[in-house]
Amino acid sequence: MYCIRKVTNDLLWIGGNDRQTPKFEAAHPVPRGMSYNSYLLLDEKTVLFDTVDRAVQTQFFENLEQALHGRKLDYVFVHHMEPDHAATLGDLMIRYPEARIVCNGKSVNMIRQFHCADPNHAILVNEGDTISTGRHTFTFANAPMVHWPEVMVSYDSTDKILFSADAFGTFGALNGVLFADELDFDRDWLDEARRYYTNIVGKYGPQVTALLKKAAGLDIQMICPLHGPVWRKDLGYILDKYSKWAAYEPEEQGVLIAFASIYGGTETAAAILACRLSELGIRTEMYDVSVTHYSYVLSDCFKYSHIVFASPTFNNGIFDPMEHLLRDLLHHNLQNRKVALIQNGSWAPASGKLMTQVLCEMKNMELLQEPITLKSALAPGQEKELEELAQVLAASVKGEASTPVQEPAADKPKGFVCKICGFIYESDTLPPDFVCPICRRPASDFEPVT
Ligand code: FEO
């Protein structure tokens, strides 16, 4: 049975909602499901705006057949070839062989790659090209890397609608509603919209900014994305969010504490720091990165102005879940944040230095002070260090102090660590005939502790 919603007098939503697949793109949990939007225009010519993911193909083809009501399908605009939209394009070409695919040259190559089919009667469009379908005229604009290289958007100058591909999408199934103004978007959807943006498109801020500049030159009254609700009111709200996200500007002045903890020592320090920050009136959020999926933590790293990373040392490295998060932040180009570190290591703490190295690969990440070092757990009197860190963070959040950028701490040997077993010989010099008392390795297997 079909399940359709009317967008305008001659435009229908004919997509589908998937509430069963646990992870979007096999990576990101979607506990609230996912919508795959497709639209059909009933003008003098009929136009399908993208197909859908395989998960909702049965619903989609029933919707399409019903919406066409016996009419011929004239055009299929392919804005994005990623299979969450184009997986059913091959089937569509078989079912509607007369439909002419409208896409750019990059998409043609991908159609061949994904569907082993040649859209030999495709209409290739370039930046600024137009197609009239009767009452409506569409202009095409390329939006490379929002989120794949072939992405394009189209603008209906008749009804002033932007068909925006992945841009302005969100995680979450549409449960009967279609328009953002039918929801309390800020309360119920913004977090998932941010998580979608940051994880899917967050790496490509400059490309999103370029698209926003193109959009700024248009009179847009409605945005029809490929995921999530349609925007027909208060477009400035979502455009402002996108503008901040694309520029890697924080939305909130506050502190996110991302911690990992094996036996609780690091967690206790993180919790005490959170208490001190809250007492100072600083908005604070905490995540255990071993528990919370990294996509949520990454999203809040984009949201907050200040981030504290607290991690044990593990196998002489950063504890795995924290290392994964940091690498994910690096790969998503997070930048322009103020950062502090807490490291833990029962015999050779090294996570502080290693986390600093990853942060130094990112742009404009300002380390507010040298890492606080725990040895297994907070030592008596060390709570003072957390109190001082809270004050440094609070002053920075409130803009009360300009804190100088600190480069990664220079190597300062405080001893020598056995590369085999981790034993530390605490001295400024290591005797050449020294032998590790634990594993009996010679001095050549030691290196300076930094
Ligand atoms: Fe919704 Fe990039 O696909």
Residues whose N, C-alpha, C, O or C-beta is under 5 A from the ligand:
A	BS01	FEO	E82 D84 H147 D166
